[in-house]
Amino acid sequence: GYIGLRLKLTADEARAFWPLYRQYVQEQTAVRILKRENNSNNSPDGTQQIDNELKYETELVNIRKHYRDEFLKILPPEMVSELYKSEREFNDEVLKQLSERSVRAGD
């Protein structure tokens, strides 16, 4: 909802944007899961773990580049920029709230 409010999409834009955005998020999530698994392993081969980390970071950047081009087919550049800015702000707010809850819980 946060991103939708920030972008103020027309009905036609929303119809084209949301399925594409869901696909974008799913692809990022799949890579982030692999990245988290890589980081949670206590691999005796630290070099491989580092290489995997870099590979996953590169994959995330490539996903963003690919979808940037796809989003630009639907939305003007200013709105795509607002999308990425809104995602960062939303993630920052979630992290802030989680941190505040942790402090209140005494962790």
C-alpha positions in Angstrom: 0.0 0.0 0.0 2.8 2.4 0.8 4.3 2.3 -2.7 0.8 2.6 -4.3 0.1 5.7 -2.3 3.5 7.3 -3.2 3.2 6.6 -6.9 -0.4 7.6 -7.4 -0.8 5.3 -10.4 -3.6 5.7 -12.9 -5.9 2.7 -13.4 -4.0 1.8 -16.6 -0.6 2.2 -15.0 -1.7 0.1 -12.0 -3.0 -2.7 -14.2 0.4 -3.0 -16.0 2.6 -2.1 -13.0 1.4 -4.4 -10.1 1.9 -7.8 -11.8 5.3 -6.7 -12.9 6.2 -5.3 -9.5 5.1 -8.6 -7.8 7.4 -10.5 -10.2 10.2 -8.1 -9.4 9.8 -8.6 -5.6 9.5 -12.4 -6.0 12.8 -12.5 -8.0 14.6 -10.4 -5.4 13.2 -12.5 -2.5 14.4 -15.7 -4.1 18.0 -14.3 -4.3 17.8 -12.8 -0.8 16.8 -16.3 0.6 19.9 -17.8 -1.1 22.0 -15.0 0.2 20.7 -15.5 3.8 21.3 -19.3 3.5 24.9 -18.6 2.3 25.5 -16.3 5.2 24.1 -18.7 7.8 26.3 -21.5 6.7 29.5 -22.0 8.6 31.3 -23.1 5.5 34.9 -24.2 5.9 35.6 -22.6 2.5 35.3 -19.0 3.4 36.4 -18.0 -0.1 33.4 -19.8 -1.7 31.1 -18.1 0.8 32.5 -14.7 -0.1 32.2 -15.5 -3.9 28.6 -16.5 -3.3 27.9 -13.3 -1.5 29.2 -11.2 -4.4 27.3 -13.4 -6.9 24.0 -12.8 -5.0 24.7 -9.0 -4.7 25.4 -8.9 -8.5 22.1 -10.8 -9.2 20.2 -8.3 -7.1 21.7 -5.4 -9.1 20.9 -7.2 -12.4 17.3 -7.8 -11.3 17.0 -4.1 -10.5 18.5 -3.1 -13.9 16.2 -5.5 -15.8 13.1 -4.3 -14.0 14.1 -0.7 -14.3 13.9 -1.1 -18.1 10.5 -2.9 -17.8 9.1 -0.3 -15.4 10.2 2.5 -17.8 8.0 0.9 -20.5 5.0 1.6 -18.2 6.0 4.6 -16.1 7.9 7.9 -16.7 11.4 8.0 -15.3 10.4 10.3 -12.4 7.9 7.7 -11.2 10.4 4.8 -11.5 12.8 7.0 -9.4 10.1 7.5 -6.9 9.4 3.8 -6.8 13.0 3.1 -5.8 13.1 5.9 -3.3 9.8 4.7 -1.8 11.2 1.2 -1.4 14.2 2.5 0.4 12.1 4.7 2.7 9.7 1.8 3.5 12.6 -0.5 4.3 14.3 2.1 6.5 11.0 2.6 8.4 10.5 -1.1 8.9 14.1 -1.4 10.2 13.6 1.5 12.5 10.4 0.0 14.0 12.0 -3.3 14.5 14.9 -1.7 16.2 12.6 0.3 18.5 10.6 -2.9 19.4 13.9 -4.6 20.2 14.9 -1.8 22.5 11.5 -1.8 24.2 11.7 -5.6 24.7 15.1 -5.2 26.3 17.1 -7.0 23.7 
